[in-house]
Amino acid sequence: ISRIIGERVIVTEVVAYKHLATELEKLEPRSAVITAYALCGFAHFASMAIFVGGISALAPDRTRDIAGVAVRTLLAATLACLVTACVAGTFYTEGRASILFGE
């Protein structure tokens, strides 16, 4: 699972979801749900570059400041995704209807 989450940060969530799909049969259902929620979001280097480029275009004189905040923003976004996964793990109930599945 840690490799898949690492792929999400380094590459993108699309690649990570592809690898999660190949690993699903090896995982417990609860682990699969938690991992799926951990992968949701745009906390990866490509999004960080888009953030820096987009905001720098709006304020070109602040590009250095924006770039300095970008890594901390990536860390905060990753932590937000992991907290969401923790909440999903809390609400997960195996064998019964679950709020996570819209039931």
C-alpha positions in Angstrom: 0.0 0.0 0.0 2.8 2.4 0.8 4.3 1.9 -2.6 0.9 2.7 -4.2 0.6 5.9 -2.1 4.2 6.8 -3.0 3.3 6.4 -6.7 0.4 8.7 -6.3 2.7 11.5 -4.9 5.5 11.0 -7.4 3.5 10.2 -10.6 -0.3 10.7 -10.4 -3.4 9.1 -8.9 -4.3 7.5 -12.2 -1.2 5.2 -12.1 -1.7 4.5 -8.4 -5.3 3.4 -9.0 -4.2 1.2 -11.8 -1.7 -0.6 -9.5 -4.4 -0.7 -6.7 -6.7 -2.5 -9.2 -4.0 -5.2 -9.7 -3.5 -5.6 -6.0 -7.2 -5.7 -4.9 -7.5 -9.5 -4.7 -4.6 -9.5 -2.1 -6.1 -6.9 0.1 -8.7 -7.1 2.8 -11.9 -5.2 1.9 -11.3 -2.6 4.6 -7.7 -2.0 3.4 -8.9 -1.6 -0.1 -11.4 1.1 0.9 -8.9 3.0 3.0 -6.4 2.9 0.2 -8.9 4.1 -2.4 -9.8 7.1 -0.2 -6.1 7.8 0.5 -5.5 8.0 -3.3 -8.3 10.5 -3.8 -7.1 14.0 -4.4 -4.5 16.0 -6.3 -1.6 15.7 -3.9 1.2 14.9 -6.4 4.1 16.7 -8.0 2.3 17.3 -11.3 -0.4 19.2 -9.4 2.2 21.1 -7.5 3.7 22.3 -10.8 0.3 23.3 -12.1 -0.3 25.2 -8.8 3.0 27.1 -9.1 2.6 27.8 -12.8 -1.0 29.0 -12.5 -0.5 31.2 -9.4 2.8 32.6 -10.7 1.0 33.7 -13.9 -1.4 35.8 -11.7 1.4 37.2 -9.5 4.7 37.0 -11.5 6.6 39.1 -8.9 5.8 36.5 -6.2 7.0 33.4 -8.0 9.8 32.7 -5.6 7.4 32.9 -2.6 4.9 30.7 -4.3 7.5 28.1 -5.1 8.6 28.1 -1.5 5.1 27.3 -0.3 4.5 24.6 -2.9 6.3 21.8 -1.1 4.4 22.6 2.1 1.2 22.7 0.2 2.0 19.2 -1.2 2.6 17.9 2.3 -0.6 19.5 3.6 -2.6 18.0 0.7 -1.1 14.6 1.2 -2.0 14.7 4.9 -5.6 15.8 4.0 -5.9 12.7 1.8 -4.6 10.5 4.6 -7.0 12.0 7.1 -9.8 11.3 4.7 -8.7 7.7 4.5 -8.6 7.5 8.3 -12.2 8.7 8.5 -13.2 6.2 5.8 -11.6 3.4 7.9 -13.6 4.6 10.9 -16.9 4.4 9.1 -16.2 1.1 7.3 -18.4 -1.7 8.4 -17.8 -5.1 6.7 -20.9 -7.1 5.7 -23.4 -4.3 6.4 -24.6 -1.3 4.6 -22.1 1.5 4.9 -22.2 5.3 4.4 -19.1 4.9 2.3 -20.9 3.0 -0.4 -24.0 5.3 -0.4 -26.1 2.7 1.5 
